[in-house]
């Protein structure tokens, strides 16, 4: 069964699906080995890990696909991928969908920010028109050759136009063909509760970004509200960075590495499947 079909089946099962974001192949392997059914990749982590950049629209199509392709290859679970704003207009979206299909993503999302975009939990965002975003969604649906590929439409309208307009935009995006809706950065629990009551036609994704604008809730609570996909865009990245920072500070202060919070050498060899290659 294709990964896109597996992901589509996850959307139709009961309950919710947690999709932690991987920032490289090793974090992807850890996500898979821990038992998650799917994973995601995002521009925030890819820009930071691979170029040391903030998530402010500095990456292009090939920058993203070159990293995502490696992550897709190293795991067996399906991958939900960030496609930013499609890297241009509807014509560019067509090429981007072809490329994302070629590298094996199971599902992807397009957002309605103007280029250069920025992280959804940053201030100063601007949006394209509803008509332009709908044209991108229709172009994406027309471009897909895999019938099981699912297209998610993300709107950043809450911060720019208000909560009511985020619902209006979402309904228009569903009419244009979106299979999943992702309303970025709800600002309080009330908004989180209301979104699934107002958007009922397609599965919903919610973003749990530690330190961002949205309250962090449990999977149980979000499932009860009606969310199908729960993304964790910085959990693995920020945890890895904090552990690395702590290890380096300890090393420079004591002159000897602390092994207390390290993966062991045998565990690392197991993670990269050394026995498979020897």
C-alpha positions in Angstrom: 0.0 0.0 0.0 1.3 3.4 -0.9 2.2 5.9 1.8 -0.4 8.3 0.5 -3.1 5.6 0.9 -1.9 4.8 4.4 -2.1 8.5 5.3 -5.6 8.8 3.7 -6.7 5.8 5.7 -5.4 7.5 8.9 -7.7 10.4 8.2 -10.7 8.0 8.0 -10.0 6.1 11.3 -11.4 7.1 14.6 -9.5 9.4 17.0 -6.6 11.7 16.1 -3.2 11.2 14.6 -0.1 12.9 16.2 2.4 14.0 13.6 5.7 15.3 15.2 7.9 17.3 12.8 11.2 15.8 11.9 14.1 18.1 11.2 16.5 15.5 9.7 16.7 11.8 9.0 17.7 10.8 12.6 14.8 12.6 14.2 12.5 11.0 11.6 13.8 7.6 12.6 13.3 8.3 16.2 9.7 9.4 15.5 9.1 6.1 13.6 10.8 3.9 16.2 8.8 5.5 19.0 5.6 4.3 17.4 4.0 7.3 15.7 1.9 6.5 12.7 3.0 9.4 10.6 5.4 12.4 10.7 5.6 15.9 9.2 8.3 18.2 8.0 8.2 22.0 8.1 10.0 25.0 6.7 10.7 26.3 10.2 12.9 23.4 11.1 14.4 22.8 7.7 15.5 26.5 7.4 17.0 26.4 10.9 18.8 23.1 10.8 20.1 23.2 7.2 20.9 26.8 6.7 20.7 28.5 10.1 17.9 30.7 8.8 14.7 31.9 10.4 11.4 30.9 8.9 10.8 34.0 6.8 10.4 32.7 3.3 14.1 32.4 2.4 13.9 28.8 1.0 12.7 27.8 -2.5 11.2 24.6 -3.9 14.5 22.7 -4.4 15.8 23.8 -0.9 12.8 22.1 0.6 12.5 19.0 -1.6 16.3 18.2 -1.3 15.8 17.8 2.4 12.3 16.2 2.4 13.4 13.6 -0.1 16.0 12.3 2.2 13.6 12.1 5.1 11.0 10.3 3.0 13.5 7.6 2.0 14.7 6.8 5.5 11.3 5.9 7.1 8.4 3.7 6.2 5.7 5.8 7.8 3.9 8.5 5.7 5.1 12.1 5.6 3.0 15.2 5.7 5.0 18.1 4.1 5.0 21.9 4.2 4.8 23.4 0.7 4.7 27.0 1.9 2.7 29.1 -0.5 3.6 26.9 -3.5 6.7 28.9 -4.3 4.9 31.3 -6.6 1.5 31.5 -8.4 -0.8 28.7 -9.5 1.6 27.7 -12.3 4.4 27.3 -9.7 2.1 25.2 -7.5 1.6 22.8 -10.4 5.4 22.2 -10.5 5.7 22.0 -6.8 3.0 19.3 -6.5 4.7 17.3 -9.2 8.0 17.5 -7.3 6.5 16.6 -3.9 4.8 13.6 -5.5 8.1 12.6 -7.1 9.9 12.5 -3.8 7.1 10.5 -2.2 5.3 12.8 0.2 1.9 11.3 1.4 0.2 14.7 1.9 1.1 18.4 1.8 -0.2 21.8 2.7 -0.3 25.1 1.0 -0.7 28.4 2.9 -2.3 31.7 2.0 0.5 34.1 3.1 2.0 36.6 0.7 5.6 35.9 -0.2 8.0 36.2 1.6 6.0 34.3 4.2 7.0 33.8 7.8 6.3 31.4 10.6 2.7 31.4 11.5 3.3 32.4 15.1 5.3 35.5 14.1 3.8 39.0 13.8 3.6 41.0 10.5 2.0 38.4 8.2 0.2 39.4 5.0 -2.3 37.3 3.0 -3.0 36.8 -0.7 -6.6 37.2 -1.8 -9.1 34.4 -1.4 -9.4 34.0 -5.2 -5.7 33.6 -5.6 -5.5 31.0 -2.8 -8.4 29.1 -4.4 -6.6 29.1 -7.7 -3.6 27.6 -6.0 -5.7 24.9 -4.4 -7.4 24.1 -7.7 -4.0 24.0 -9.5 -2.7 21.6 -6.8 -5.7 19.2 -7.2 -5.4 19.3 -11.0 -1.7 18.7 -10.8 -1.8 15.6 -8.6 -1.4 12.3 -10.4 -1.7 10.1 -7.2 -5.5 9.9 -6.4 -4.6 9.2 -2.7 -2.5 12.4 -2.2 -4.3 14.7 0.1 -4.0 18.5 -0.2 -4.3 20.6 3.0 -5.1 24.3 2.8 -3.7 26.5 5.6 -5.0 30.0 6.4 -3.1 32.5 8.6 -6.2 34.8 8.6 -6.7 34.9 12.4 -3.8 37.2 13.0 -4.4 39.3 9.9 -8.2 39.5 9.3 -9.7 38.0 12.5 -11.2 34.7 13.5 -14.5 35.1 11.4 -12.5 35.6 8.2 -10.4 32.5 8.9 -13.6 30.5 8.8 -14.8 32.3 5.7 -11.5 31.6 4.0 -11.6 27.9 5.1 -15.0 27.4 3.6 -13.9 28.8 0.3 -10.8 26.6 0.3 -13.0 23.6 0.9 -15.1 24.6 -2.1 -11.9 24.9 -4.2 -11.1 21.3 -3.4 -9.0 21.2 -0.1 -9.1 17.8 1.5 -7.9 19.1 4.9 -8.1 22.5 6.6 -5.4 24.0 8.8 -6.3 27.2 10.6 -2.9 28.5 11.9 -2.3 30.1 15.3 -5.7 30.1 17.2 -5.2 32.6 20.0 -7.2 31.0 22.8 -9.1 27.8 23.9 -12.4 29.3 22.7 -11.2 29.6 19.2 -9.8 26.1 19.3 -13.2 24.8 20.4 -15.1 26.7 17.8 -13.1 25.8 14.7 -14.3 22.1 14.6 -17.9 23.3 15.2 -17.8 25.6 12.2 -15.7 23.5 9.8 -17.2 20.0 9.6 -16.8 18.9 6.0 -13.2 17.8 6.0 -10.5 16.7 8.6 -8.9 19.5 10.6 -5.2 19.9 11.5 -4.1 21.8 14.6 -0.6 23.1 15.4 0.9 22.7 18.9 3.9 25.0 18.8 5.5 25.4 22.3 6.0 29.1 23.0 3.7 30.2 20.2 0.3 31.9 20.1 -1.9 28.8 20.6 -2.5 27.2 24.0 -0.9 23.8 24.3 -3.5 21.1 25.0 -3.4 17.4 25.3 -4.2 15.0 22.5 -7.2 13.8 24.4 -8.7 17.3 24.6 -7.9 18.2 21.0 -9.5 14.9 19.8 -12.6 15.6 21.8 -12.8 19.0 20.2 -12.8 17.3 16.8 -9.2 17.6 15.4 -7.9 14.8 13.3 -4.3 15.8 12.8 -2.1 17.2 15.6 1.2 18.6 14.5 4.2 19.4 16.8 6.5 21.6 14.7 9.2 22.4 17.2 9.1 19.6 19.8 12.0 17.5 18.5 14.0 20.5 17.3 13.9 22.6 20.5 14.4 19.5 22.6 17.5 18.5 20.6 18.9 22.0 20.7 18.4 22.4 24.5 20.1 19.0 25.1 23.0 20.0 22.9 23.3 23.4 24.5 23.3 21.8 28.0 26.0 19.3 27.0 28.3 21.9 25.5 27.9 24.2 28.5 28.7 21.3 30.8 31.7 20.3 28.7 33.2 23.8 28.7 32.7 24.2 32.4 33.9 20.8 33.5 36.3 19.7 30.7 34.7 16.3 30.5 31.5 15.2 28.7 28.5 14.2 30.8 26.9 11.0 29.4 23.8 11.2 31.6 21.5 12.5 28.9 23.2 11.0 25.8 22.0 8.3 23.5 24.4 5.4 24.0 26.8 4.3 21.2 25.0 0.9 20.9 21.6 2.7 20.7 22.9 4.9 17.9 24.2 2.0 15.9 20.8 0.4 16.3 19.1 3.7 15.2 21.1 3.9 11.9 20.7 0.1 11.4 24.4 -0.6 11.3 23.9 -4.4 11.2 22.0 -3.9 7.9 25.1 -2.6 6.2 27.8 -4.9 7.7 
